[in-house]
Amino acid sequence: MGGTDDGGSRPLTGSGTRTGTATATKPGTGAAAHDDGRTQAARERHRQALAAFRERREALISGDEIPAALAHSAGASRQWISDELALCARTVADRAREEGAARLAGLWRHTVTAAWSAAGVLLLLQLVTALGAGWTAARTAGLLAAVVTAAAVSAAAYAHRRRGGALAPFIGEDNRLSTSRTVAAAWVLLAAYAVLLLALRLAGAGGAGERRVLLAGLELQRGAGLVTVVALACAVAALVSRTVARRVRAQRLQKVPADRPRARDLLTDDAGRGSFTDVQYVVVHAVAVVFAAVRLAGQPEQLPDLPWGLALLAAVSAGTYLAGKFAEGGPAVILSVVRAREIGDLHAPVRTGDDLEIRGTGFVPPGAGTPDRLARMVVRIGTVYVHVPLVPRPGGFASPTDHTLTVPVPVEVEPGRVDVQVVTAAGVETNRCTVDIVD
């Protein structure tokens, strides 16, 4: 995979001309309007920085802005272009982080709104279904359980208002929404709501017979399927977190933090591409959660009776998801190092001042294709560390890419057999490859 402009940011609309942005809000509009204005301002600054970077890159591709003192040297011109792009890339990265922080800070209000909207939808459904059958104690208990749940979610959202509100527990260490945590949270929330519903009905029960029926609904034989799936989802979430952390520490998996969490993280890999294992895990368990919720609505006097066939389907889906997590990624590897040769050049050994073309895989892991990440790539030639120059091309970069990168051999490298090693965009060191440098 090659370098991209923004590593998955939304396409820029409009020109790159810097324009003024109204960030002030009227007095008395409230904290919500202030947060929205700050988010919009941060988003606009990010767009402007991205547009300026694109314009700068396209201008440097033509070579018209290269200083006259450097124009005679191809190596010096390339390094100057790379430094200019690296400076612009840092600005884009800073603006992206500012936008991500602003979005997270304003997201908690949306999570509170979603929680109370769900309670409102439940009320409407109960009112519609009660037209013919009448209002019952089970409907009252269900509504009270929804209100208590929404209040708890709101309290949690306010406590984590700087980290995405109620979504804070679902954000992984890489600043992305975790698929496994989200699925586990859906099952835990459903199970907690079911138990709370039974508890409220038990508190309002009028006779011993009704109490016995409600207590029998909590027995294991009634909710064995639900308990099994909840335990499985929670175990998968814990195991995935531990597995990813261990593979990253062992350099068998490269992870790059995202600027901010996105909803698409639940269905995609770190690069924003659709992931089959994630999609099937979310779809299967979403269907199972909906089925369990329907069973709870039809039989509110017991835990949802999840059929073992559906529980087995959820287990197969979880196993597929786990297998995908064990198989994804891999270490960066250098396969070969050769002398870069332009068309018309003579064949010759590698000397100081020549360009090395390093071929391999995993140099730019998923999510690391942003210009600021690419600008951090380093190659160690012997005892000398060389930053990989950014070589622009229309729409991206010709080097570095996931499979090849080009670096010059500096004069500080001593002739002889030297080791070449790459530090990837994720900060992981590759294997070493030996090359001969002659006088």
N, C-alpha and C positions, 0 to 999 in steps of 0.2 A: 504494500500500500504506500502511496506517495503522500507528500505533505499537502495539506489543505489550508485554506485561508483561516478558518475559524474552528476547525475540529468539530463541526456539527451545529454551529450557530445558525439561526434562521437567516434566509437570504436577505440581503440588504435591499431596500426599496428606496428609490430616489438617488440623487447625486451625492457625491462625497463632499460637497461644499459645506463648510461649517456654518450652522445657523444657530441663532439664539433659541434657547429652550426656556419656557416659562416654568419655573419650579416653585414659585411662591404660591401659597394658598390663602384664601380669604380668611380673616379672623372669624373664629366660630364655626368653621366647617368641620372641625373634629379631627381626631387622630387618624381615622380611616382615610380621610381625604389627604391628610399630610403624608401618610405612608404611600398612598397611590401616586401622589405627585413626586415623591422621592424615587419611587420605582420607575416611573416614566422618565424622569430626568436621567437616572442611571442607565436605563435602556438606550436613551437617545445618545448619551456620551459614548456608550459602547458601539453603537452603529456608526457614529462619526469617526471613531478611532479605526474601526474596521474598514470604512470607506477610504480613509486617509492611507491606510496600509496598502490597500489594493491599488490605489492611484500611484503610490510611491513605487510599488513593485513593477507596475506596468511601465512607469517612466524609466526605471533602472534597466529594464529588459532591453530597451532600445540603445542604451549606452550613451545617450546624449548628455547626461548630467555627470558623467565621470570627470573628475578634475584632470586638467591637461597634464599635470605632473605624473599622473598614474596611468594615463592612457596608453603609454608605450609598453607597459608590463601587464600581461594577461593575468598573472598571479596577483599582483597588487590591485588591479581593477576588481578582480573577483572578490578579494578579501574586503575591499572598501564597500562593495555592494552588499556583501554579507553583513558587515557591521551596521550599515544603514538600515537594512531590513530587520536586524536583531533589535535595534533601538525602537523601531516602530512596533515590532512584535511585543516588546515589553509593555508598551502603552496599551495595546489591545488586550493583553492578559490582565493588566491592572483594572481596566474598565470592565472586563468580563467578571472579575471577582467582585467588583463593586456592585454590578448588576445582580449577581447571584446572592450577595448578602442582603441587598435591598428587597429582592423577591422573597427570600426566606423570612425576613422581618415582617412583611405584610401578609404572609400566607396564613398565619394563625387565625385571622379573622374569617378567612374562607373556610377553614376547617370547622370553626364554630358554626358558621352559617349552614354548612353541609349537615352537621349533626342535628341541628334543630329543624332543618328542612326534612330530614328523614323522619323525625318525630311527627312533623306536620302531615307528611304523606300517610303515615300510619293512622293518624287521627281521621283523615279523610276516608281512607279505606274502611275503617271501622264504622264511620257514620253511614257510608253507602251500604255496607253489608248488614247493618243493623236496621235498615228500613223495613225489612220483612220479618226478621227474626226477633227484633227488639234488643235493647241494651242488656248486657249480662255482666256479671262480676268478672268473668274472664277478660272481657274487653277493657274494663276499668283497670285491672291488674296489668294488662299488656300496655296500656297507655302510660300508667305510672312507671312501669319498668323502662319504657322508652324515654320518659322525662328524666329519670334518674341516670340512665346511660348517657343521654345528651349532656346533662349537667356535669358528669364525670369527665366526658370528653372535652367539654369547654374548659374545665379547670386545668386539665392536663395541657390543653392548647395554650392557655394563658401562662402556665408555668414554663413552657418551652417556646414562648413567643418569638425568641430570637433564633430558633432553630427549626422553624417550619410548623410550629404549633403541634397539633395532634399527630403530624407525620414524623416528628422527631425520632420516635423509636424505630421507624422503618428506614431511616437513612443510615447507610453503611459507612464504614471507615473511609471508603473512597468517595464519599459525598454523592452517592447515587442511591435511589430508592432500591431497597433490597427485595427481590421477588420472594425469597423464602420467608422473610420476616412478615411481609404483607399477607401472604397466604396464611401463615400461622396466626396472625392477628385477627384475620377474618373468622377463623374457626373459634378462637378464644372468645371473641366478642359475641358470637352467636351462642356459644355454650354459657357464657356469663349471663347473657340476656335471658336464656331459657331458665337457668337456676333462679335468677332474680324474679322472673315471672311466677315460678312455682312458690317461691318464698312469700311473695305478696299475696298470692291466692291462699296460701296456708294461713297467713296472718288474718285474713278476712273470712276464713271458713266458719260456717255456722254450726256444723255438727261433727260428731266423731267419724261418721261414715265418709264424709267428704275429706276429712283429714287423712284417713287411711288410704283413700284413693290417690290423693296428692303425694303422700309419702311413698306409696308403691310406684308412682311415676318416676321417682328418683333412684329406684333400684337398678343395679347394674344390668340385669337382663333386659331392661327397657332401653337403656342408653349405651349398650356395649359398643355398638358401631360408631356412635358419635365420639365416645371416649377414646376409642382406638385411633380414629382419624385425627382427633385433636392432639393426642400424644405423638402420633407420627409426624404431623406438621411441625410441632414444636421441636422434635428431635432433629428433623431435617434442617430447620433454621439454625440450631446450635451447631450441628455437624458441618454445615456449609461454611459458617463463619470460622470455625476452627480449621477446616481444610484449606480455605483460601489463605488464611493467615500463615499457616505452616508452609504452604507452597510458595508464598511470596518470600518468606524468610529463607527458604532453601533455594531461591532463585530459579524455581521451576515454573513460576508464573509471574508475569509482569503486570502490575496494576498502576494506573495513573489516576490521581484524583480528578474529579470533574469540577467544573466551575460552580455548578448547582445541580440539585436533583431535579429530574424531569419525570413526568408520568410514563413516558416511553421506556424508561429504564426497566420497567417491569417485564417488558417483552423483547428487549434488545440486548446486545452485548455492549461492551464498553465503547465500541466505535459507532453505536447507533444502528447497527444492522440487526435485522430480525433474527431472533434465536429460537430454533425449534423447541429445544428443551424448556426454555422459559415460557414460550407460548402455550405449549401443551399442558404444562404444570398449572398455569393460571387458568386456562379454559376449563380443564377437568375439575379443578377444585372450586371454581366459581359456580359451575353447574351443580356440584355436590352441595355447596353452601345454600344455593337457592332451593334445592330439593329439600334440605333439612329445614329451612325456614318455612316452606309450605307445609311440611308435616307438623311443625310446631304450631302453625296457625290453625290447622285442622284438629289437632289434639293438644290443646294447651294445658292439659292436666298431667302431662308426662314429658320427659325429655324426648327430643326428636328421635324416632325409631329409624335409624339409618340402615338400610339393607346391607347385608354382608357383601353382596355383589358390587354395590356402589363403593363400599369401603375398600374392597380389593382393587377396584379400578383406580381409586385414589392412591392406593399403595403402589401400584404399578407406575402411575404417573410420577410419584415421588422418587421411585427408584431410577426412572429415566432421567429425572432432573439431577439427582445426585451423580449418576454416571457421567452426565454432561459436565458437571463441575469438576470431576476428577480428570476429565479428558481435555478440557479447554486450555488454551494457552500453551506455553512451552518456553524453554530457555532460548535466548538469542545465541546464534551460532555463526562463526565465520567459516565459510567453506573454502575460500581461496582469496589470495591477494595477488593482483597483477599490476603491471605498469599500464597506466592509462595511455592510450595511443590515439591521436587524432588521425583522420584520413590524410595520407600523404607523408606521415612521419616515418622515419626509418626505424627498423627494429634495433633495440638496444637494451642493455641491462638497466636496472633502476639506479639512478644517481640522485644526489641531493638536488632539490629544485623540481624534480619530476613529480607527476601526480600518481598516486596509488588508487586503484579501483578495488574496493573491498566488497566481495560478494558473499552473501550469506542469507540469513533469514532472521526475522524478529528484531531488526534494528529499530523499527517504529511500531511498537505494540499498539493494540486498539486503544483509541482515546488519546494517543500521544502525537497526533498529526498536526497540532497547532503550531504556528511559527515559533512561539516562545519555547516550546518543548524541543523542536528541531534545532533551535539555536544553542541548546545546552549539550548537544551530542559532542563527544570527545573521542579522539583516537590516540592511544598511547603507542608511539613508535620508539622502541628502545626505552630510553628514560625521558623522552620528550612528549609532552601532551599537546596535541594539536586539535583545536576546535574545528569541527566540520563546517566548511563554508556553505552558506545557503546559496544555491544556484537557482535563480528564479526562472520560471517559464510561464506562459499564459495560463492562468487558472491554478497554479500551484508551484511546485518545485521539482526540478529535475534531479536534485540531490540535496539532502539525503532522502532515500526511500527505504521501504521495508527490506528490500533485497540488495540494494547497492548504495554505496556512498563513495565520494571522491575527496581525497585530502592530499595536499602537497607534502613532500618530504622536506622538512626544514633543514637549513645548513647546520643546525646544532646536532643533528643525528650523526653519530660516528659511523664510518664505513664498516662493513662486516655483516654478520648474521644478527639480525635484530628481531625481536618479537613485536607483533602487531596485535593490539587488543582494542576493542570498541567498548565505550561506555554508552549504552543506549539512551533513548529519550526518556526511559523510565528510571535511569540511574543504575542499571544492572550491567555488570561486566561480563563480556563474552569470553569464550575460550581464546587461546593465543595461537597465532599463526606466524611462522618464521619466514622472513624474506631477506634476500641478500642485497645489501647496498654497496656499490662500488665507488671508487674515487672518480 
